[in-house]
C-alpha cells in the first residue's frame, strides 16, 4: 500500500462484496540478499492483558517484554474469531472467516458429526483454505524466500491447508515448547543457509490443558485461581523457550520478528472458561508486536485498532513486495507507516479511525446462527446467536461489563449496526475445499484434552 485513494478511504468502514481469488506479489529492484529474514511467532490462546508489558501485575514473559521495550507494540490488536482455525486463516489470507471459509476447525460435535453407524466410525468434516486464495507462506515463496513452518496446534496442518506454501513444514499436535527448540536447532543450518527465509512458529503451550510448569507454577487457593496459575506458568515456560530459539537462530539485526496470538482465554470474566462461544474482549484482543532492529524502529506503543488481517500486507511491504494493485480486495492494510512514522502515517491514522473491524464465531450448538462483533474506534458491538446485541465503550469500560445497547441507538453505534449488516452479506473469496478426518481413539483423546469435544 503506497497511498489510499479518497474513495477507498471512505469505503474502509463499509464492505463491498468480494470477487477476489488470488494475488501476485512483485519485488522491488533491491537484490534478494538485502531482503530481511522474517519470523512470525504465534502463541496460541495468549491473552495480552496477562503480560506485564500489557498491564498485568507481574511480568510472566521477561523475554517478550525485553523485545517489546525495543519494538512496536500494538495495544489494540484484535482477532477475527475466538477459535484457532478461523483466526489463523485470517492471518494467512488477510480475509475474514466468512470470506476464506474456515469458520471451524477440529471439533467433535456429538450432535452434528457424521457417524457411520454400521462401521462405528466417526468423522470430522473440515473446510480447507480455497486453493485460489494465496496464503502468507505462498506470498513469501513468490518473493524468493525459503519457507519453514512448525506447529503444535492440531488445526494448523495439511487438513485445513495451512501447510501450503512451506518448503519444509512439520506439525506435532501434542508438542510443547522444547519441540520447537529441538526442531529449530536441527533446522538451523538449513534455515540460515537459505536466506532470505520465512519461518512460522505456532506454539500451543498456553492452550488447555495448562500443565504445571516448574519453577513458574505456584499453587493457589481456589480452583479458578489455581487454573489461572497453571496458565501463567505456561506463558513463562513458552517465553523461556522463545528466548532460546531466538538465540539459537541468532536473530539479531537481520530479521523482522512478529509475535502474535490468535485469540485469548476466559477465566470467568463473563461467566465462562477457556474460549467458548463468545467474542468478549478477553477472547477477541490479541498480542501483536514487531521487533526489527534492522529497521531502526523507534520503540512505541500504537493505540489504533488493528487486526490479524493486517499482518500479511504489512509483512509483504516490509519484505520488499509491492502490494499496491496486487492485493485486490484483501481486507488488511499495511501498518508500515505506523512502524516507521513516515509521511504516510497521518493517512493511515485517518484510515484506521474510520475502519470497522469484524469478528465471527460459529456456535458449537447451532452453526447456522453465528456470533458477530464489530469494533470502531473505542466502541464494540456484539451480536449473539439469538440476535441480541450488546454495546461497550472501551474508554469507560475496557473489560466490557456495562452493556450500553439501546434499540434507539444513533450516531456511531447505529453506523456500526449498519456496517455489520453490510458485512454479513459478504461472499466467499473462493469456494473452500472439503475433507473428512476419521476420529480414532487417539485423536478423540487428544481433542478432549484440548477442550475440542462438544
C-alpha positions in Angstrom: 0.0 0.0 0.0 1.6 3.3 -1.1 -1.4 5.6 -0.9 -5.1 5.3 -0.1 -7.3 7.0 -2.7 -10.1 9.1 -1.2 -12.8 6.7 -2.5 -11.1 3.7 -0.9 -10.7 5.5 2.4 -14.4 6.3 2.5 -15.1 2.6 2.0 -12.9 1.3 4.8 -15.8 1.3 7.2 -18.1 -0.4 4.7 -17.7 -3.7 2.9 -18.2 -4.4 -0.7 -18.9 -7.9 -2.0 -15.7 -9.7 -2.9 -14.7 -11.4 -6.1 -11.0 -11.9 -5.1 -9.3 -15.2 -5.6 -5.6 -14.8 -5.6 -2.9 -12.1 -5.7 0.6 -11.6 -7.1 3.5 -10.2 -5.2 6.3 -8.5 -7.1 9.6 -7.4 -5.7 11.5 -4.1 -5.5 14.7 -3.8 -7.5 16.9 -4.4 -4.5 18.9 -7.6 -4.7 17.5 -10.6 -2.9 20.2 -10.8 -0.3 19.1 -7.3 1.0 15.7 -8.6 1.9 15.2 -9.3 5.6 14.5 -12.7 7.1 11.0 -12.8 8.6 9.9 -14.8 11.6 6.3 -15.0 12.8 5.7 -16.5 16.2 2.1 -17.2 17.2 1.4 -18.2 20.8 -2.0 -19.9 20.8 -4.6 -18.7 23.3 -2.4 -16.0 24.9 -4.5 -13.0 26.1 -2.2 -9.9 26.2 -3.6 -8.5 29.4 -1.9 -11.4 31.3 1.5 -10.0 30.2 3.3 -7.4 32.3 4.1 -5.2 29.4 0.4 -5.1 28.5 -0.5 -4.1 32.1 -0.6 -7.3 34.2 0.5 -7.0 37.8 3.5 -9.3 37.2 5.8 -9.9 34.2 5.5 -13.6 33.3 7.3 -13.2 29.9 10.5 -11.3 30.5 11.9 -12.1 27.1 8.9 -10.8 25.2 8.9 -7.8 27.5 12.5 -7.2 26.5 11.6 -7.4 22.8 8.7 -5.1 23.4 10.9 -2.4 25.0 12.8 -2.2 21.8 10.0 -2.7 19.3 6.5 -1.6 18.4 3.6 -2.9 20.5 0.0 -2.7 19.2 -2.2 -2.2 22.3 -5.5 -2.6 20.5 -5.0 -5.6 18.2 -8.0 -7.8 17.6 -8.6 -11.3 16.3 -11.2 -12.2 13.7 -12.6 -15.1 15.8 -12.1 -16.8 19.2 -11.1 -20.1 17.6 -7.6 -21.0 16.2 -8.5 -22.2 12.7 -10.6 -19.1 11.6 -8.2 -16.7 13.3 -5.0 -18.2 11.8 -6.7 -18.5 8.4 -7.3 -14.7 8.6 -3.6 -14.2 9.5 -2.6 -16.3 6.4 -5.1 -14.7 4.0 -5.9 -11.2 5.1 -9.6 -12.1 4.9 -12.3 -12.6 7.5 -13.7 -16.0 8.2 -16.9 -15.6 6.1 -14.6 -14.8 3.2 -11.9 -17.5 3.5 -14.5 -20.1 4.6 -12.6 -21.5 7.6 -15.2 -21.0 10.3 -14.5 -24.1 12.4 -11.6 -26.4 13.0 -11.1 -29.7 14.7 -14.1 -30.0 16.9 -16.1 -33.2 17.7 -19.8 -32.3 17.6 -21.8 -35.0 19.3 -25.0 -33.6 17.8 -23.6 -32.6 14.3 -20.8 -35.0 13.4 -21.3 -37.6 10.8 -21.2 -41.2 12.1 -21.2 -44.3 10.0 -23.3 -46.4 12.4 -22.6 -49.7 10.6 -18.9 -49.3 10.9 -18.8 -47.4 14.2 -16.7 -44.7 12.5 -17.0 -41.0 13.4 -15.6 -38.3 11.2 -14.9 -34.6 11.4 -15.8 -32.6 8.3 -13.4 -29.7 7.7 -13.2 -26.8 5.3 -9.9 -26.3 3.5 -8.5 -23.0 2.5 -9.5 -22.3 -1.1 -6.7 -23.2 -3.5 -7.3 -20.0 -5.3 -6.6 -17.9 -2.3 -2.8 -17.4 -1.9 -1.5 -17.6 1.7 1.2 -15.9 3.7 3.9 -18.5 3.1 2.9 -18.7 -0.6 3.4 -14.9 -0.8 6.9 -15.3 0.6 7.7 -18.2 -1.7 6.7 -15.9 -4.7 9.2 -13.4 -3.4 12.0 -15.9 -3.5 12.0 -16.8 0.2 12.6 -20.3 1.5 9.7 -21.0 3.9 9.7 -23.1 7.1 6.8 -23.9 9.4 6.4 -25.6 12.8 3.1 -26.1 14.5 1.8 -27.7 17.7 -2.0 -27.0 17.3 -3.9 -29.8 15.6 -5.7 -27.3 13.4 -2.5 -26.0 11.8 -1.7 -28.7 9.3 -2.4 -30.1 5.9 -6.1 -31.0 6.5 -7.2 -27.3 6.5 -4.5 -26.2 4.1 -2.1 -24.4 6.5 0.9 -26.4 5.2 0.5 -24.9 1.8 3.4 -22.7 0.7 6.0 -24.1 3.1 9.2 -25.7 1.7 9.6 -27.5 5.0 6.7 -28.0 7.4 6.1 -30.1 10.5 3.2 -30.4 12.9 3.3 -32.3 16.1 -0.1 -31.8 17.7 1.0 -32.9 21.2 4.2 -30.9 21.3 5.3 -28.3 23.8 7.9 -25.6 23.5 11.0 -27.9 23.8 9.9 -29.5 20.5 10.3 -26.1 18.8 13.7 -25.6 20.2 14.8 -29.1 19.2 13.5 -28.7 15.6 14.8 -25.2 15.2 18.2 -26.4 16.4 18.1 -29.3 13.9 17.0 -27.0 11.1 19.3 -24.1 12.0 21.9 -24.6 9.3 19.3 -25.2 6.6 17.4 -22.1 7.7 20.4 -19.8 7.8 21.8 -21.1 4.5 18.6 -20.4 2.7 18.4 -16.7 3.3 16.1 -14.9 2.9 13.9 -17.2 4.9 10.4 -17.0 6.3 9.8 -19.0 9.5 6.4 -19.6 11.1 6.2 -21.0 14.7 2.8 -21.8 16.1 3.1 -22.7 19.8 0.3 -24.3 21.8 1.7 -24.4 25.3 -0.7 -21.7 26.7 -3.7 -23.7 25.5 -5.6 -26.2 27.6 -4.7 -28.4 29.5 -2.4 -25.9 31.2 0.4 -28.0 32.6 2.1 -27.0 35.8 5.4 -25.7 34.6 8.2 -25.6 37.2 9.6 -23.4 38.5 7.0 -20.9 37.4 3.9 -22.6 38.8 2.9 -21.9 42.4 -0.3 -23.5 43.7 -3.1 -21.0 44.5 -6.1 -21.2 46.7 -9.3 -21.8 44.9 -10.0 -23.8 41.7 -10.1 -20.7 39.4 -7.0 -19.1 40.9 -5.1 -22.3 40.5 -6.3 -22.7 36.9 -5.0 -19.2 36.2 -1.7 -20.0 37.9 -1.2 -23.0 35.6 -2.0 -20.8 32.6 0.5 -18.2 33.7 3.2 -20.8 34.2 2.7 -21.9 30.6 3.3 -18.3 29.5 6.6 -18.2 31.3 7.6 -21.6 30.0 6.9 -20.6 26.4 8.8 -17.3 26.9 11.8 -19.1 28.3 12.0 -21.3 25.2 11.4 -18.5 22.8 14.5 -16.8 24.2 16.5 -19.9 23.5 15.0 -20.2 20.0 15.9 -16.5 19.3 19.5 -17.1 20.4 19.8 -20.4 18.5 18.8 -18.7 15.3 20.9 -15.7 16.1 18.1 -13.4 15.2 19.9 -10.1 15.5 19.7 -7.2 13.2 19.0 -9.2 10.1 15.4 -10.3 10.9 11.9 -9.0 11.4 10.2 -10.8 14.3 6.5 -10.5 14.7 4.9 -12.0 17.8 1.1 -12.6 17.9 -1.6 -14.6 19.5 -4.7 -16.0 17.7 -7.3 -15.3 20.5 -7.4 -15.0 24.2 -8.8 -17.1 27.1 -11.5 -16.6 29.7 -11.3 -17.1 33.4 -14.9 -16.4 34.4 -14.6 -12.9 33.0 -18.1 -13.3 31.5 -19.1 -16.4 33.3 -17.2 -19.0 31.2 -13.9 -20.8 30.9 -11.5 -21.4 28.0 -12.7 -20.0 24.7 -16.3 -20.9 24.2 -19.0 -19.3 22.1 -18.2 -15.7 22.9 -16.5 -12.6 21.4 -15.8 -10.5 24.5 -12.5 -8.6 24.9 -10.7 -11.3 26.8 -11.1 -13.6 23.8 -11.1 -11.0 21.0 -8.0 -9.0 21.9 -4.6 -10.4 20.9 -0.9 -9.8 21.3 0.8 -8.1 18.4 4.3 -6.7 18.3 7.1 -6.1 15.9 10.8 -6.3 16.8 13.1 -5.4 13.9 16.4 -3.7 14.9 17.5 -3.5 11.2 14.6 -1.2 10.5 15.7 1.1 13.3 12.2 1.5 14.5 11.6 3.9 17.4 10.1 1.9 20.2 6.5 2.9 20.6 3.0 1.8 21.7 0.3 2.1 19.0 -3.2 2.6 20.3 -5.0 2.4 17.0 -7.3 -0.5 16.2 -5.6 -3.2 14.1 -6.3 -6.8 13.2 -4.7 -10.0 12.3 -5.8 -9.3 8.7 -3.2 -6.5 8.7 -0.2 -8.8 9.2 0.0 -10.1 5.7 0.1 -6.8 3.8 2.5 -5.3 6.5 5.0 -8.2 6.1 4.8 -8.1 2.3 5.8 -4.4 2.3 8.5 -4.9 4.9 9.9 -7.8 2.9 10.2 -5.7 -0.2 7.0 -6.7 -2.0 4.9 -4.1 -3.8 1.4 -4.7 -2.8 -0.3 -1.7 -4.4 -2.7 -3.1 -7.0 -1.7 -6.6 -6.2 -3.6 -7.4 -3.0 -7.0 -6.8 -4.6 -9.8 -6.8 -2.0 -7.8 -8.4 0.8 -9.2 -6.8 3.9 -6.0 -5.9 5.7 -3.9 -2.7 5.4 -0.2 -2.3 5.7 0.8 -1.0 9.1 4.3 0.0 7.9 3.5 3.8 8.3 2.7 3.1 12.0 6.0 1.4 12.4 8.2 3.9 10.6 6.3 7.1 11.3 6.6 8.2 7.6 4.8 10.8 5.6 2.1 8.2 5.1 1.4 7.9 8.9 -1.3 10.6 9.0 -3.2 9.0 6.2 -3.0 5.6 7.8 -4.3 7.0 11.1 -7.3 8.5 9.3 -8.0 5.2 7.6 -7.8 3.2 10.8 -10.0 5.6 12.7 -12.7 5.2 10.1 -12.4 1.4 9.7 -14.6 -1.1 11.3 -13.0 -4.4 12.4 -15.1 -7.6 12.5 -15.1 -10.9 14.3 -17.1 -14.0 13.7 -17.7 -17.2 15.7 -19.8 -20.2 14.9 -21.8 -21.6 17.8 -20.9 -25.1 18.9 -24.6 -25.9 19.1 -26.0 -24.1 16.1 -23.8 -23.4 13.2 -26.5 -21.6 11.2 -26.6 -18.7 13.7 -23.1 -17.4 14.4 -21.9 -14.7 16.7 -20.6 -11.4 15.3 -18.6 -8.5 16.6 -17.7 -5.1 15.2 -15.2 -2.6 16.6 -15.0 1.0 15.6 -12.8 3.5 17.4 -13.5 2.9 21.1 -16.9 1.2 20.5 -17.5 -2.6 20.4 -20.8 -4.1 19.2 -21.5 -7.8 19.8 -24.4 -9.6 18.2 -25.2 -13.0 19.8 -26.5 -16.1 18.0 -30.1 -15.2 19.1 -29.8 -11.7 17.6 -29.4 -9.9 21.0 -27.0 -7.0 20.8 -24.5 -5.6 23.3 -22.6 -2.4 23.1 -19.5 -1.4 25.0 -17.5 1.8 25.4 -13.8 0.8 25.8 -12.8 4.2 27.1 -15.0 3.9 30.1 -15.4 0.1 30.2 -12.3 -1.6 28.8 -13.3 -5.0 30.1 -16.9 -4.9 28.6 -19.0 -5.2 31.7 -21.6 -2.5 31.1 -23.9 -3.1 28.1 -25.0 0.3 26.7 -27.0 -1.1 23.8 -30.4 0.5 23.1 -32.7 -0.2 20.2 -32.8 3.6 19.7 -29.1 3.9 19.2 -27.8 6.5 16.8 -24.5 8.1 15.8 -21.5 5.7 15.8 -23.5 2.8 17.3 -26.1 3.0 14.6 -23.3 3.2 12.0 -21.7 0.0 13.4 -25.0 -1.8 13.2 -25.5 -0.8 9.6 -21.9 -1.7 8.8 -22.2 -5.1 10.4 -25.4 -5.8 8.5 -23.5 -5.0 5.3 -20.6 -7.2 6.3 -23.0 -10.2 6.8 -23.6 -10.0 3.0 -20.0 -10.8 2.2 -19.3 -13.5 -0.3 -16.7 -16.2 -0.2 -13.5 -15.2 -1.9 -13.5 -18.7 -3.4 -15.2 -21.9 -2.6 -13.3 -23.8 0.2 -12.3 -27.4 -0.2 -13.8 -30.1 1.9 -12.1 -33.0 3.8 -13.3 -35.6 6.3 -11.0 -36.8 9.0 -11.6 -40.1 10.7 -11.7 -39.9 14.5 -9.8 -42.8 16.2 -9.4 -43.2 20.0 -6.1 -41.4 20.0 -7.4 -38.4 18.1 -10.5 -38.3 20.3 -8.4 -38.3 23.5 -6.2 -35.5 22.1 -9.3 -33.4 21.2 -10.7 -34.0 24.6 -7.6 -32.8 26.3 -7.7 -29.6 24.3 -11.4 -29.0 25.0 -12.4 -29.7 21.4 -15.1 -32.2 22.2 -18.6 -30.9 22.4 
